[in-house]
Amino acid sequence: MSPINEILIRDVVAEVLNRLGQGTGSNGSAAPSAAPCDCENKAKPSGGSIRSSRHGVFEDANEACAAAHAGFLELKKKGVAARAKVVEIIKAMAEANAEAWGRIELEETKIGRLDHKIEKLKIIKLVPGVEWLHPDGRSGDHGITLEEYTPFGVVAAITPSTHSVPTLSGNIVNIIAAGNAVVFNPHPSAAKCAALAVRAYNQAIEREVGIENLVTIIERPTLDSFKAICSHEAVRLLCVTGGPAVVKAAMQTGKRAICAGPGNPPVLVDDTACMKRAAKAIIQGAAYDNNLLCIGEKEVFVLDSVADELMVEMEKNGAVRLNAAQLDRLTKEAFTFKEGHGGGCPEPVVNKALIGKDAAVLAKAAGINVPDKTELLFAETDKTHPFVKEEQMMPFVPIVRVKSVEEGIEASLVAEHNYKHTSIIHSHDVEHMTAMARALDTTLFIKNGPCMAGLGLGGEGYLSYSIATPTGEGVTNPRTFARVRRCVMVDNLRIY
Ligand code: NAD
């Protein structure tokens, strides 16, 4: 039996026993907050401290929203210390359960790499918490004024298949640090692992903070549950992380939406860059979790004069070059083509069966065998190739020769589709950097490093798995999920 089914059966048994008043929690219910959820082991007794039998996991969207609202009201009563405790619980549990939950997520979604699934959970500790909510105080001849960050209430969050539990965990930290409760409609193909984490998080929150259902989730999410959540009166704010369809759907709800939308990050390499460093960074970023990251390097434009050197360095660092025939075979496997608008050119559509698969699987599709440990494939293409135009989310990068930095910037702009998400340059020429930054105007712009440097991993900054691109909030943090409220006291209040 798979770990997921085993856990679901254990949870059903635990729930029945709970309802019969026998006080047996499901996985991890008696463990301390920082301990693994114990999902590989048998159920443990709860010690009778957990009152809820749902632990945040709901069939019905309206019930999930109402329960989250009740959780929000409880959190409000308990103050900032309770929020800080919840943040501490989530960070500790994400780290302690990273191995088990990473494995379970990979088993359910079948996309990405186990080592990176685990790492993405271990680094939840880098997501900022309540310490980010500094009030702004002013005083003057007319009195004192305090601007403070205050919660919205219930936030609805939509999570992607590419990083289900990491996005969920990071969103919980940000959203609860700001004093809200959260209801999730996860991706249907990554919903079991998300529900498993929500159940474990709630058990710990209930036990240690005494609030039920601060985080709720729809067990079997659908478009209807999305609509029901978005139209529920308790839901004041949406946070969607995903591709173009969900961004469009969120913006049509009439609720305020923070949208972490799609990307197709271009990389430009000029002749002032260190080719060795650029090659290593491109491999590190594009191979990460088999290129599932929205910030991941998706296509490379390189000055003709240094293109050969860059590709040699990529080979030296373990990437495998495909020849034209192999590229052709891979392209036919990786894309289907649908009729263009008004009978225009056929448009490529990514074959979902290859998304997030290992480089060795892609190589097989290209007609060659490569060692299993191969992280990335690459090949030379032109700038109109489907692998350049589409957000392929596969460990393959197209390399395009350009004659000038201007041509590279222009091609990067076209490839980025004006998502304003992420772009990367390898250069030691500040004017080239500035020209690209101005032209692409992306939310993340990384110089001389892999994409993850943009999220505080090897670069300065902090982590979030939701980078709000079309709506402009940037790398989300607790302040993103708070209202700003001004309290004013007039006259005679200063003591000097
Ligand atoms: P997806 O768009 O297929 O799904 C994302 C979420 O939206 C899922 O929960 C899905 O069920 C939901 N959804 C999709 N269409 C919907 C609709 N019409 N109405 C309501 N809900 C809908 O994306 P995915 O494959 O899970 O994730 C990959 C995509 O997400 C990529 O485009 C990637 O760039 C993007 N992404 C962006 C960020 C960011 O921070 N900007 C982070 C991760 C992923």
Residues whose N, C-alpha, C, O or C-beta is under 5 A from the ligand:
A	BS01	NAD	I158 T159 P160 S161 T162 N185 P186 H187 P188 F226 T241 G242 G243 P244 A245 V246 A249 A260 G261 P262 G263 C294 Y465 S466 I467
